[in-house]
């Protein structure tokens, strides 16, 4: 019995730490919101996170100016939480389908949240984006030595599962 308990403890303690990152889209008016959260047990380190709408169900675009491809209301990129984790603010042009965040680091349970306007181009209610319309969009995380991707599902969330991190 004692050996079994020791073996179980050793297995649990030997379980590697992971740095899983969740990306969530929250529809809002007038601003939509993305939340990037490190759900893991160690710092992510320097990384690039790409949000890509090219394969989204509704042909989504970023609507950041009043004179471009978007519809009615527009909102520029604005960091709400975690600006100190970004190396720089991304350059997003009206009508873009891709946004890339360059991260300095992102520790365990820390998050970056930003607001922006997202519109659909499929002819539905263009000023609002449903979970179904964002489905298919991809997020890609590139860290030193590893690149992982995930697809935003019907719940407007994606989980980027990384390999073991160095604790």
LINWOZI-V538343 format. One record per pair of residues at least 4 apart in sequence whose C-alpha atoms are under 8 Angstrom apart, sorted by the first residue. I is the first residue (numbers start at 1). J is the second residue. D is the distance in whole Angstrom. If there is no record, write none. Layout:
BEGIN
I|J|D  I|J|D
END
This chain:
BEGIN
1|5|6  2|6|6  3|7|6  4|8|6  5|9|6  6|10|6  7|11|6  8|12|6  9|13|6  10|14|6  11|15|6  16|164|6  16|165|8  17|40|7  17|41|6  17|42|7  17|164|6  17|165|6  17|166|8  17|167|7  18|40|5  18|41|6  18|42|7  18|161|8  18|162|6  18|163|6  18|164|5  18|165|6  19|38|6  19|39|6  19|40|4  19|41|6  19|42|6  19|43|7  19|44|6  19|108|8  19|161|7  19|162|6  19|163|7  19|164|7  19|165|6  20|38|6  20|39|5  20|40|5  20|159|7  20|160|6  20|161|5  20|162|6  21|36|7  21|37|6  21|38|5  21|39|6  21|40|7  21|159|6  21|160|5  21|161|7  21|162|8  22|35|8  22|36|6  22|37|5  22|38|7  22|39|7  22|157|7  22|158|6  22|159|5  22|160|6  23|34|7  23|35|6  23|36|5  23|37|7  23|139|8  23|157|6  23|158|5  23|159|6  23|160|8  24|34|6  24|35|5  24|36|7  24|156|6  24|157|4  24|158|7  25|32|8  25|33|6  25|34|5  25|35|7  25|156|5  25|157|6  26|32|6  26|33|5  26|34|6  26|156|7  27|31|8  27|32|5  27|33|6  27|128|7  27|129|6  27|130|7  28|32|5  28|33|7  28|128|8  30|73|7  30|74|8  30|75|8  30|117|7  31|75|6  31|115|6  31|116|6  31|117|6  32|115|5  32|116|5  32|117|5  32|118|7  33|113|7  33|114|6  33|115|4  33|116|6  34|113|6  34|114|5  34|115|6  35|111|7  35|112|6  35|113|4  35|114|7  36|111|5  36|112|5  36|113|6  37|109|6  37|110|6  37|111|4  37|112|7  38|44|8  38|106|7  38|107|7  38|108|5  38|109|5  38|110|6  38|111|6  39|108|6  39|109|5  39|110|8  40|108|5  40|109|7  41|108|5  41|109|8  41|167|8  42|107|6  42|108|5  42|165|7  42|166|7  42|167|6  43|105|7  43|106|6  43|107|4  43|108|6  43|165|8  44|105|6  44|106|5  44|107|6  44|108|8  44|143|8  44|165|8  45|103|8  45|104|6  45|105|4  45|106|6  45|107|8  45|143|7  46|102|8  46|103|5  46|104|5  46|105|5  46|143|6  46|144|7  47|102|6  47|103|5  47|104|7  47|105|7  47|141|7  47|142|5  47|143|5  47|144|7  48|100|7  48|101|6  48|102|5  48|103|6  48|140|8  48|141|6  48|142|5  48|143|7  49|100|6  49|101|5  49|102|7  49|103|8  49|139|7  49|140|6  49|141|5  49|142|6  50|98|7  50|99|6  50|100|4  50|101|6  50|138|8  50|139|5  50|140|5  50|141|7  51|98|6  51|99|5  51|100|6  51|137|7  51|138|6  51|139|5  51|140|7  52|97|6  52|98|4  52|99|7  52|137|6  52|138|5  52|139|6  53|59|7  53|60|6  53|61|7  53|97|5  53|98|6  53|134|8  53|136|8  53|137|5  53|138|7  54|59|6  54|60|7  54|97|6  54|98|8  54|137|7  55|59|7  55|136|5  55|137|5  55|138|7  56|60|6  56|133|7  56|134|5  56|135|6  56|136|4  56|137|4  56|138|8  57|132|7  57|133|5  57|134|6  57|135|6  57|136|6  57|137|8  58|120|5  58|121|6  58|122|5  58|133|5  58|134|7  59|120|6  59|121|5  59|122|6  60|97|7  60|118|7  60|119|6  60|120|4  60|121|6  60|133|8  60|134|7  61|70|7  61|94|8  61|95|5  61|96|6  61|97|5  61|118|6  61|119|5  61|120|6  61|121|7  62|70|7  62|92|8  62|93|8  62|94|6  62|95|5  62|96|5  62|97|6  62|116|7  62|117|6  62|118|5  62|119|6  63|68|7  63|69|7  63|70|5  63|71|7  63|74|5  63|75|6  63|76|7  63|94|5  63|95|6  63|96|8  63|116|7  63|117|5  63|118|6  63|119|6  64|68|8  64|70|8  64|74|5  64|75|5  64|76|4  64|77|7  64|92|8  64|93|7  64|94|5  64|95|8  64|116|7  64|117|6  65|70|8  65|74|6  65|75|7  65|76|7  65|94|6  66|70|7  66|72|7  66|73|7  66|74|6  68|94|6  68|95|7  69|94|6  69|95|5  70|74|7  70|94|7  70|95|7  70|119|6  71|119|7  71|126|7  71|127|6  72|127|7  73|117|8  73|127|7  74|116|8  74|117|6  75|115|8  75|116|5  75|117|5  76|115|8  76|116|5  76|117|7  77|92|7  77|114|7  77|115|6  77|116|5  77|117|8  78|114|5  78|115|5  78|116|7  79|83|6  79|112|8  79|113|6  79|114|4  79|115|6  80|112|8  80|113|5  80|114|5  80|115|7  81|111|7  81|112|5  81|113|5  81|114|7  82|86|7  82|110|8  82|111|6  82|112|5  82|113|7  83|112|7  85|103|6  85|104|5  85|105|6  85|106|6  85|112|7  86|101|7  86|102|6  86|103|4  86|104|6  86|105|8  87|102|6  87|103|5  87|104|5  88|101|8  88|102|6  88|103|8  89|101|7  89|102|8  90|99|7  90|100|6  90|101|6  90|102|7  91|99|8  92|96|7  92|98|8  92|99|6  106|110|6  106|111|7  118|127|8  118|128|8  118|129|7  119|126|5  119|127|5  119|128|6  119|129|6  120|124|7  120|125|7  120|126|5  120|127|7  120|128|8  120|129|7  120|133|8  121|126|6  122|126|8  125|129|8  129|133|6  129|134|7  130|134|7  131|135|6  131|153|8  131|154|5  131|155|6  131|156|5  132|153|8  132|154|5  132|155|8  132|156|8  134|152|7  134|153|8  134|154|8  134|156|7  135|151|7  135|152|5  135|153|5  135|154|6  135|156|7  136|151|6  136|152|6  136|153|7  137|151|6  137|152|5  138|149|7  138|150|6  138|151|4  138|152|6  139|149|6  139|150|6  139|151|6  139|152|7  139|158|7  139|160|8  140|147|7  140|148|6  140|149|4  140|150|7  140|160|8  141|147|6  141|148|5  141|149|6  141|160|7  142|146|6  142|147|4  142|148|7  143|147|6  146|162|8  148|160|6  148|161|7  148|162|7  149|160|6  150|158|6  150|159|6  150|160|6  151|158|6  152|156|5  152|157|5  152|158|5  153|157|6  153|158|7
END
